[in-house]
Amino acid sequence: MKILRYFFVFLLCGVSCILWLDNFLNSPAWDKNKAEEQLVLRKKNQQTAPELAEERGLAQAYWSCYPGVRNSLVYGENSPMGILGAREHYRVYGKKEGRIFGSLIHPPHPDQTSK
C-alpha cells in the first residue's frame, strides 16, 4: 500500500513538472514571437474595445495636456501600455506633481452662448 502511495505522489509530481515546463517554454518570457504577438493583440484590443472608450478619451486628454508623457517610451501613446499608460503615469507620478487626469472641458463658443 505504501508503494502505491509513493507511486501516485511521484506520478503527480512528474505530471506537474511536465505541465510547468510546457507552459514555461511556450510563455512570452521565453518566446519573443509570442511576446510580440501578445503585444499586438493587446494594443488592437485596447484600440477597439468599446468598454475602453472613456479610458481612451481620458488618455488622449492627459497626453494632450502633457506632451512629455505622450512621447514617453513607458507611458506614452505608442508604449506597450497603450491607453492604460496615461492613467498609470498619473497614479505613479502625476498626482504627486499636481497634474490633472480628467476629460478636457471646453468652454462653449461665444456664438452659442448668445442664442
C-alpha positions in Angstrom: 0.0 0.0 0.0 2.9 2.4 0.8 4.5 1.7 -2.6 1.2 2.6 -4.3 1.0 5.9 -2.4 4.6 6.8 -3.4 3.9 5.8 -7.0 0.9 8.3 -7.1 2.9 11.1 -5.4 5.8 10.5 -7.9 3.3 10.4 -10.8 1.5 13.6 -9.7 4.9 15.5 -9.2 6.0 14.3 -12.6 2.9 15.4 -14.4 3.0 18.8 -12.6 6.7 19.3 -13.7 5.8 18.4 -17.3 2.9 20.8 -17.4 5.0 23.6 -15.8 7.8 23.1 -18.3 5.4 23.1 -21.2 3.9 26.4 -20.1 7.3 27.9 -19.4 8.6 27.0 -22.8 5.5 28.4 -24.5 5.4 31.6 -22.4 6.1 35.1 -23.8 9.0 35.3 -21.4 10.8 32.6 -23.3 9.4 33.0 -26.9 10.0 36.5 -28.4 7.5 35.9 -31.2 4.7 35.1 -28.7 5.6 38.3 -26.7 5.3 40.4 -29.8 2.1 38.7 -30.8 0.6 39.3 -27.4 1.6 43.0 -27.6 0.0 43.5 -31.0 -3.2 41.8 -29.8 -3.3 43.8 -26.6 -2.9 47.1 -28.5 -5.5 46.1 -31.0 -7.9 45.2 -28.2 -7.3 48.5 -26.4 -8.0 50.4 -29.6 -11.2 48.7 -30.4 -12.8 47.7 -27.1 -16.0 49.7 -26.6 -15.7 49.5 -22.8 -12.4 51.4 -23.0 -13.9 54.3 -25.0 -14.0 56.5 -21.9 -10.4 55.5 -20.9 -9.3 56.3 -24.4 -10.7 59.8 -24.1 -9.1 60.4 -20.8 -5.8 59.2 -22.0 -6.0 61.5 -25.1 -6.8 64.4 -22.8 -3.9 63.6 -20.5 -1.5 63.3 -23.4 -2.6 66.5 -25.0 -2.0 68.4 -21.7 1.4 66.7 -21.1 3.3 66.1 -24.4 6.3 64.8 -22.5 4.1 61.9 -21.2 2.7 61.4 -24.7 6.2 60.8 -26.1 7.3 58.6 -23.2 8.6 55.2 -24.1 6.9 53.7 -21.0 3.7 55.7 -20.5 3.2 57.3 -23.9 0.8 56.8 -26.7 2.9 54.3 -28.6 4.2 52.5 -25.5 3.5 48.8 -24.7 0.9 50.0 -22.0 -1.1 51.8 -24.7 -4.0 53.9 -23.4 -3.5 52.5 -19.9 -0.2 54.2 -19.7 -1.7 57.7 -19.1 -3.6 56.5 -16.0 -0.6 54.6 -14.7 1.7 57.7 -15.2 -0.8 59.8 -13.3 -1.1 57.3 -10.5 2.7 56.9 -10.1 3.9 60.5 -10.8 1.2 62.9 -12.0 -0.8 63.0 -8.8 2.3 64.0 -6.7 3.2 66.6 -9.3 -0.2 68.2 -9.2 -1.2 67.1 -12.7 -4.9 66.7 -13.7 -6.3 63.4 -15.0 -9.7 64.1 -16.5 -11.5 64.9 -19.7 -10.9 68.3 -21.3 -13.7 70.8 -20.6 -14.1 73.2 -23.5 -16.0 76.4 -22.7 -18.9 77.0 -25.1 -18.2 79.0 -28.2 -19.3 82.7 -27.7 -21.8 82.3 -30.6 -23.6 79.5 -28.8 -24.0 81.4 -25.5 -25.8 84.4 -27.1 -28.6 82.2 -28.5 
